[in-house]
Amino acid sequence: MDYVEKEKGTYRIRGSRVSLESIVYAFLRGQTAESIAQSFPTLDLEQVYGAIAFYLSRREEIDSYLSQMKSDYEAKREQARRSDPMFYQKLADARLQKANRT
């Protein structure tokens, strides 16, 4: 059975909206399949094991995909910061103010 599908450039657990990267990052942090399944109530244990097996059998391909996703995210984040620097300055000020209150 296929547990993972790629749709519109994104890997997802078949029949769910859960991304493969959510499962992979939890697995790489040392979580067990059982604890991952508890974190995603829409998935059953078989789906989690299937996703982990998919990752392990295609590790180089998926690691490259994850690296590209991270690069894309960072580029979009930087673009957002450049397009509205005042907003991000206000956000940083609010965080600093909150940190000083605690």
VEXKE-840553 format. One record per atom (N, C-alpha, C, O): residue number from 1; chain; atom name; x negated, y negated, z negated. Coordinates in pm, whole numbers, plus 50000, padded with zeros to 5 digits. Each point is the difference from the previous one (the first is absolute). Example, Ala and Ser with C-alpha at 12.3 -4.5 7.8 and 13.67 -1.06 7.14 Angstrom:
BEGIN
ATOM  pos  unit  site     xx     yy     zz
ATOM    1     A     N  48681  50569  49220
ATOM    1     A    CA  50089  49881  50000
ATOM    1     A     C  49910  49880  50000
ATOM    1     A     O  49896  50002  49934
ATOM    2     A     N  50139  49893  50138
ATOM    2     A    CA  49918  49881  49994
ATOM    2     A     C  50077  49891  49927
ATOM    2     A     O  49949  49889  49983
This chain:
BEGIN
ATOM  pos  unit  site     xx     yy     zz
ATOM    1     A     N  49916  50119  50000
ATOM    1     A    CA  50084  49881  50000
ATOM    1     A     C  49911  49875  50000
ATOM    1     A     O  49897  49996  49934
ATOM    2     A     N  50145  49905  50140
ATOM    2     A    CA  49928  49872  50004
ATOM    2     A     C  50052  49911  49889
ATOM    2     A     O  50119  49970  49993
ATOM    3     A     N  49792  49988  49920
ATOM    3     A    CA  50038  49916  49886
ATOM    3     A     C  49977  49852  50024
ATOM    3     A     O  50054  49916  49928
ATOM    4     A     N  49867  50053  50173
ATOM    4     A    CA  49963  49861  50026
ATOM    4     A     C  50033  49967  50145
ATOM    4     A     O  49980  50082  50090
ATOM    5     A     N  50071  49798  49931
ATOM    5     A    CA  50026  49954  50135
ATOM    5     A     C  49941  49860  50017
ATOM    5     A     O  49987  49925  49904
ATOM    6     A     N  49979  50044  50219
ATOM    6     A    CA  49948  49867  50030
ATOM    6     A     C  50104  49928  50083
ATOM    6     A     O  50037  50044  50110
ATOM    7     A     N  50011  49846  49836
ATOM    7     A    CA  50103  49923  50069
ATOM    7     A     C  49960  49854  50001
ATOM    7     A     O  49972  49942  49895
ATOM    8     A     N  50025  49999  50222
ATOM    8     A    CA  49962  49859  50017
ATOM    8     A     C  49865  49970  49936
ATOM    8     A     O  49980  49895  49939
ATOM    9     A     N  49927  50200  50076
ATOM    9     A    CA  49865  49979  49951
ATOM    9     A     C  49979  50026  49852
ATOM    9     A     O  49890  49979  49949
ATOM   10     A     N  50214  50067  49982
ATOM   10     A    CA  49991  50022  49856
ATOM   10     A     C  50030  50146  49967
ATOM   10     A     O  50097  50057  50049
ATOM   11     A     N  49819  50003  49868
ATOM   11     A    CA  50024  50136  49953
ATOM   11     A     C  50097  49996  49883
ATOM   11     A     O  49982  49924  49906
ATOM   12     A     N  50121  50159  50101
ATOM   12     A    CA  50099  50011  49893
ATOM   12     A     C  50027  50147  49972
ATOM   12     A     O  49978  50087  50084
ATOM   13     A     N  50069  49937  49796
ATOM   13     A    CA  50042  50136  49966
ATOM   13     A     C  50133  50024  50073
ATOM   13     A     O  50094  49923  49985
ATOM   14     A     N  49911  50184  50093
ATOM   14     A    CA  50118  50028  50083
ATOM   14     A     C  50128  50000  49915
ATOM   14     A     O  50007  50062  49894
ATOM   15     A     N  50092  49865  50157
ATOM   15     A    CA  50129  49995  49934
ATOM   15     A     C  50007  49901  49885
ATOM   15     A     O  50097  49999  49924
ATOM   16     A     N  49800  49918  50062
ATOM   16     A    CA  49998  49903  49891
ATOM   16     A     C  49940  49869  50050
ATOM   16     A     O  49955  49990  50114
ATOM   17     A     N  50047  49912  49800
ATOM   17     A    CA  49934  49872  50032
ATOM   17     A     C  49865  49989  49929
ATOM   17     A     O  49937  49894  50004
ATOM   18     A     N  50020  50211  49931
ATOM   18     A    CA  49873  49999  49925
ATOM   18     A     C  49884  50010  50097
ATOM   18     A     O  49997  50088  50087
ATOM   19     A     N  49908  49822  49899
ATOM   19     A    CA  49883  50000  50088
ATOM   19     A     C  49900  50107  49956
ATOM   19     A     O  49989  50033  49882
ATOM   20     A     N  49939  50019  50216
ATOM   20     A    CA  49895  50098  49970
ATOM   20     A     C  49894  49938  49911
ATOM   20     A     O  49947  50065  49911
ATOM   21     A     N  50022  49806  50114
ATOM   21     A    CA  49894  49938  49918
ATOM   21     A     C  50036  49996  49852
ATOM   21     A     O  49911  50008  49915
ATOM   22     A     N  50217  49980  50053
ATOM   22     A    CA  50041  50003  49859
ATOM   22     A     C  49962  50133  49936
ATOM   22     A     O  49951  50003  49886
ATOM   23     A     N  50070  50104  50185
ATOM   23     A    CA  49966  50133  49949
ATOM   23     A     C  49848  50016  49995
ATOM   23     A     O  49946  50047  49900
ATOM   24     A     N  49987  49915  50207
ATOM   24     A    CA  49854  50019  50008
ATOM   24     A     C  49929  49920  49891
ATOM   24     A     O  49911  50053  49934
ATOM   25     A     N  50126  49820  50048
ATOM   25     A    CA  49932  49920  49897
ATOM   25     A     C  50023  50058  49860
ATOM   25     A     O  49909  50000  49918
ATOM   26     A     N  50211  50049  50055
ATOM   26     A    CA  50027  50062  49870
ATOM   26     A     C  49913  50126  49984
ATOM   26     A     O  49942  50023  49894
ATOM   27     A     N  50050  50057  50211
ATOM   27     A    CA  49918  50122  49999
ATOM   27     A     C  49853  49965  49977
ATOM   27     A     O  49932  50065  49921
ATOM   28     A     N  50018  49832  50148
ATOM   28     A    CA  49860  49961  49987
ATOM   28     A     C  49969  49941  49862
ATOM   28     A     O  49885  50001  49956
ATOM   29     A     N  50217  49946  49976
ATOM   29     A    CA  49982  49950  49862
ATOM   29     A     C  50003  50115  49900
ATOM   29     A     O  49982  49978  49880
ATOM   30     A     N  50039  50143  50168
ATOM   30     A    CA  49996  50116  49912
ATOM   30     A     C  50134  50050  49950
ATOM   30     A     O  50006  50091  49918
ATOM   31     A     N  50103  49851  50131
ATOM   31     A    CA  50131  50047  49957
ATOM   31     A     C  50028  50138  50059
ATOM   31     A     O  49957  50030  50111
ATOM   32     A     N  50114  50051  49815
ATOM   32     A    CA  50039  50131  50048
ATOM   32     A     C  50121  49986  50092
ATOM   32     A     O  50070  49899  49998
ATOM   33     A     N  49954  50203  50081
ATOM   33     A    CA  50117  49999  50088
ATOM   33     A     C  50128  49986  49918
ATOM   33     A     O  50095  49934  50041
ATOM   34     A     N  49907  50129  49842
ATOM   34     A    CA  50117  49994  49914
ATOM   34     A     C  50027  49857  49952
ATOM   34     A     O  50114  49954  50001
ATOM   35     A     N  49781  49976  49958
ATOM   35     A    CA  50019  49863  49952
ATOM   35     A     C  50035  49905  50116
ATOM   35     A     O  50076  49905  49982
ATOM   36     A     N  49869  50123  50135
ATOM   36     A    CA  50036  49919  50118
ATOM   36     A     C  50148  50020  50032
ATOM   36     A     O  50070  49903  50028
ATOM   37     A     N  49977  50221  49968
ATOM   37     A    CA  50141  50028  50029
ATOM   37     A     C  50090  49929  49899
ATOM   37     A     O  50108  49953  50037
ATOM   38     A     N  49850  50038  49838
ATOM   38     A    CA  50079  49929  49900
ATOM   38     A     C  50004  49850  50029
ATOM   38     A     O  50098  49933  49968
ATOM   39     A     N  49798  50015  50092
ATOM   39     A    CA  49996  49858  50034
ATOM   39     A     C  50088  49966  50121
ATOM   39     A     O  50038  49884  50018
ATOM   40     A     N  49992  50215  50061
ATOM   40     A    CA  50082  49981  50120
ATOM   40     A     C  50119  50095  49995
ATOM   40     A     O  49995  50108  50059
ATOM   41     A     N  50111  49852  49872
ATOM   41     A    CA  50114  50092  49980
ATOM   41     A     C  50069  50044  50129
ATOM   41     A     O  50075  50098  49998
ATOM   42     A     N  49903  49832  50113
ATOM   42     A    CA  50062  50043  50126
ATOM   42     A     C  49924  50115  50065
ATOM   42     A     O  50048  50059  50097
ATOM   43     A     N  49834  49974  49850
ATOM   43     A    CA  49920  50109  50053
ATOM   43     A     C  50005  50120  49908
ATOM   43     A     O  50009  49986  49878
ATOM   44     A     N  49985  50133  50181
ATOM   44     A    CA  49987  50118  49916
ATOM   44     A     C  49853  50043  50001
ATOM   44     A     O  49919  49949  50077
ATOM   45     A     N  50049  50143  49836
ATOM   45     A    CA  49861  50042  49983
ATOM   45     A     C  49941  50056  50130
ATOM   45     A     O  49883  49977  50030
ATOM   46     A     N  50196  50095  50045
ATOM   46     A    CA  49954  50057  50127
ATOM   46     A     C  49957  49889  50097
ATOM   46     A     O  49899  50014  50069
ATOM   47     A     N  50177  49878  49938
ATOM   47     A    CA  49966  49888  50088
ATOM   47     A     C  49868  49936  49957
ATOM   47     A     O  49918  49963  50085
ATOM   48     A     N  50061  50024  49785
ATOM   48     A    CA  49876  49940  49951
ATOM   48     A     C  49881  50090  50034
ATOM   48     A     O  49899  49951  50050
ATOM   49     A     N  50114  50178  49924
ATOM   49     A    CA  49891  50091  50037
ATOM   49     A     C  49977  49999  50150
ATOM   49     A     O  49885  50006  50045
ATOM   50     A     N  50222  49987  50033
ATOM   50     A    CA  49987  49994  50146
ATOM   50     A     C  49927  49876  50045
ATOM   50     A     O  49917  50006  50091
ATOM   51     A     N  50113  49881  49845
ATOM   51     A    CA  49933  49874  50035
ATOM   51     A     C  49851  50007  49963
ATOM   51     A     O  49916  49953  50076
ATOM   52     A     N  50054  50104  49810
ATOM   52     A    CA  49859  50013  49958
ATOM   52     A     C  49926  50093  50096
ATOM   52     A     O  49887  49972  50040
ATOM   53     A     N  50176  50139  49997
ATOM   53     A    CA  49938  50093  50095
ATOM   53     A     C  49978  49933  50136
ATOM   53     A     O  49897  50020  50063
ATOM   54     A     N  50200  49901  49980
ATOM   54     A    CA  49987  49924  50125
ATOM   54     A     C  49878  49909  49992
ATOM   54     A     O  49919  49997  50092
ATOM   55     A     N  50070  49930  49798
ATOM   55     A    CA  49884  49911  49982
ATOM   55     A     C  49869  50078  50003
ATOM   55     A     O  49908  49962  50072
ATOM   56     A     N  50084  50145  49851
ATOM   56     A    CA  49875  50075  49991
ATOM   56     A     C  49960  50064  50133
ATOM   56     A     O  49882  50013  50029
ATOM   57     A     N  50217  50025  50051
ATOM   57     A    CA  49969  50062  50130
ATOM   57     A     C  49962  49897  50106
ATOM   57     A     O  49945  50036  50104
ATOM   58     A     N  50084  49837  49870
ATOM   58     A    CA  49970  49893  50094
ATOM   58     A     C  49930  49884  49930
ATOM   58     A     O  50024  49883  50031
ATOM   59     A     N  49891  50150  49875
ATOM   59     A    CA  49943  49899  49911
ATOM   59     A     C  49930  49886  50073
ATOM   59     A     O  50021  49883  49967
ATOM   60     A     N  49897  50148  50130
ATOM   60     A    CA  49927  49895  50072
ATOM   60     A     C  50097  49906  50072
ATOM   60     A     O  49986  49878  49994
ATOM   61     A     N  50112  50179  50074
ATOM   61     A    CA  50100  49921  50072
ATOM   61     A     C  50080  49911  49905
ATOM   61     A     O  50021  49882  50028
ATOM   62     A     N  50025  50174  49861
ATOM   62     A    CA  50083  49925  49906
ATOM   62     A     C  49917  49897  49924
ATOM   62     A     O  50048  49890  49975
ATOM   63     A     N  49829  50143  49989
ATOM   63     A    CA  49913  49901  49935
ATOM   63     A     C  49977  49881  50093
ATOM   63     A     O  50000  49885  49955
ATOM   64     A     N  49981  50142  50173
ATOM   64     A    CA  49984  49892  50098
ATOM   64     A     C  50128  49917  50009
ATOM   64     A     O  49994  49877  50004
ATOM   65     A     N  50120  50189  49999
ATOM   65     A    CA  50130  49931  50001
ATOM   65     A     C  50016  49911  49877
ATOM   65     A     O  50042  49885  50011
ATOM   66     A     N  49925  50168  49871
ATOM   66     A    CA  50013  49923  49876
ATOM   66     A     C  49907  49880  50000
ATOM   66     A     O  50036  49892  49955
ATOM   67     A     N  49844  50127  50097
ATOM   67     A    CA  49904  49890  50009
ATOM   67     A     C  50053  49891  50092
ATOM   67     A     O  49988  49881  49970
ATOM   68     A     N  50070  50159  50142
ATOM   68     A    CA  50057  49902  50094
ATOM   68     A     C  50118  49928  49937
ATOM   68     A     O  50015  49879  50017
ATOM   69     A     N  50070  50193  49910
ATOM   69     A    CA  50115  49939  49932
ATOM   69     A     C  49952  49896  49899
ATOM   69     A     O  50059  49893  49989
ATOM   70     A     N  49835  50139  49937
ATOM   70     A    CA  49945  49907  49902
ATOM   70     A     C  49945  49876  50068
ATOM   70     A     O  50020  49888  49952
ATOM   71     A     N  49909  50130  50158
ATOM   71     A    CA  49945  49886  50075
ATOM   71     A     C  50111  49911  50053
ATOM   71     A     O  49992  49878  49993
ATOM   72     A     N  50113  50184  50061
ATOM   72     A    CA  50115  49924  50051
ATOM   72     A     C  50065  49920  49888
ATOM   72     A     O  50036  49884  50018
ATOM   73     A     N  49980  50180  49866
ATOM   73     A    CA  50061  49932  49885
ATOM   73     A     C  49916  49880  49957
ATOM   73     A     O  50054  49892  49977
ATOM   74     A     N  49816  50128  50013
ATOM   74     A    CA  49912  49891  49958
ATOM   74     A     C  50002  49884  50099
ATOM   74     A     O  49998  49884  49960
ATOM   75     A     N  50007  50148  50170
ATOM   75     A    CA  50005  49895  50102
ATOM   75     A     C  50130  49921  49989
ATOM   75     A     O  49999  49877  50009
ATOM   76     A     N  50113  50192  49971
ATOM   76     A    CA  50129  49932  49985
ATOM   76     A     C  50003  49917  49872
ATOM   76     A     O  50055  49890  49997
ATOM   77     A     N  49886  50162  49899
ATOM   77     A    CA  49994  49928  49873
ATOM   77     A     C  49920  49871  50015
ATOM   77     A     O  50042  49894  49953
ATOM   78     A     N  49844  50116  50113
ATOM   78     A    CA  49917  49882  50021
ATOM   78     A     C  50070  49899  50090
ATOM   78     A     O  49992  49879  49977
ATOM   79     A     N  50076  50169  50124
ATOM   79     A    CA  50075  49911  50089
ATOM   79     A     C  50109  49926  49922
ATOM   79     A     O  50021  49880  50021
ATOM   80     A     N  50048  50190  49891
ATOM   80     A    CA  50104  49936  49918
ATOM   80     A     C  49939  49895  49908
ATOM   80     A     O  50057  49892  49984
ATOM   81     A     N  49830  50138  49958
ATOM   81     A    CA  49932  49903  49912
ATOM   81     A     C  49960  49874  50077
ATOM   81     A     O  50012  49889  49948
ATOM   82     A     N  49939  50129  50173
ATOM   82     A    CA  49959  49884  50081
ATOM   82     A     C  50122  49919  50048
ATOM   82     A     O  49991  49878  50013
ATOM   83     A     N  50120  50189  50012
ATOM   83     A    CA  50116  49930  50054
ATOM   83     A     C  50075  49919  49893
ATOM   83     A     O  50071  49905  50033
ATOM   84     A     N  49913  50132  49839
ATOM   84     A    CA  50070  49927  49893
ATOM   84     A     C  49912  49992  49875
ATOM   84     A     O  50033  50061  49898
ATOM   85     A     N  49856  49867  50108
ATOM   85     A    CA  49907  49996  49887
ATOM   85     A     C  50061  49939  49874
ATOM   85     A     O  49964  50039  49889
ATOM   86     A     N  50127  49867  50126
ATOM   86     A    CA  50062  49936  49882
ATOM   86     A     C  50079  50103  49919
ATOM   86     A     O  49995  50000  49877
ATOM   87     A     N  50078  50087  50191
ATOM   87     A    CA  50077  50103  49931
ATOM   87     A     C  49908  50089  49918
ATOM   87     A     O  50026  50028  49883
ATOM   88     A     N  49866  50017  50178
ATOM   88     A    CA  49908  50090  49930
ATOM   88     A     C  49927  49929  49887
ATOM   88     A     O  49965  50064  49901
ATOM   89     A     N  50011  49806  50113
ATOM   89     A    CA  49941  49924  49890
ATOM   89     A     C  50098  49991  49883
ATOM   89     A     O  49961  50016  49884
ATOM   90     A     N  50167  49960  50146
ATOM   90     A    CA  50102  49996  49895
ATOM   90     A     C  50012  50135  49932
ATOM   90     A     O  50015  50008  49878
ATOM   91     A     N  49978  50098  50199
ATOM   91     A    CA  50007  50135  49944
ATOM   91     A     C  49881  50026  49907
ATOM   91     A     O  50018  50054  49892
ATOM   92     A     N  49863  49908  50150
ATOM   92     A    CA  49881  50017  49916
ATOM   92     A     C  50010  49917  49873
ATOM   92     A     O  49962  50046  49893
ATOM   93     A     N  50089  49831  50120
ATOM   93     A    CA  50018  49915  49882
ATOM   93     A     C  50100  50061  49902
ATOM   93     A     O  49978  49997  49879
ATOM   94     A     N  50130  50058  50173
ATOM   94     A    CA  50101  50062  49914
ATOM   94     A     C  49943  50121  49928
ATOM   94     A     O  50028  50020  49881
ATOM   95     A     N  49892  50061  50188
ATOM   95     A    CA  49937  50116  49937
ATOM   95     A     C  49904  49956  49889
ATOM   95     A     O  49997  50060  49893
ATOM   96     A     N  49926  49837  50135
ATOM   96     A    CA  49907  49948  49900
ATOM   96     A     C  50074  49947  49878
ATOM   96     A     O  49960  50025  49887
ATOM   97     A     N  50146  49902  50137
ATOM   97     A    CA  50081  49946  49892
ATOM   97     A     C  50059  50112  49914
ATOM   97     A     O  50002  49992  49877
ATOM   98     A     N  50047  50113  50189
ATOM   98     A    CA  50057  50114  49928
ATOM   98     A     C  49892  50071  49918
ATOM   98     A     O  50024  50040  49886
ATOM   99     A     N  49858  49976  50171
ATOM   99     A    CA  49890  50067  49930
ATOM   99     A     C  49957  49921  49879
ATOM   99     A     O  49963  50059  49898
ATOM  100     A     N  50041  49809  50109
ATOM  100     A    CA  49960  49915  49889
ATOM  100     A     C  50101  50004  49885
ATOM  100     A     O  49965  49972  49885
ATOM  101     A     N  50161  50063  50146
ATOM  101     A    CA  50103  50008  49895
ATOM  101     A     C  49991  50127  49919
ATOM  101     A     O  50052  50007  49888
ATOM  102     A     N  49883  50093  50165
ATOM  102     A    CA  49994  50129  49927
ATOM  102     A     C  49874  50014  49921
ATOM  102     A     O  49980  50102  49934
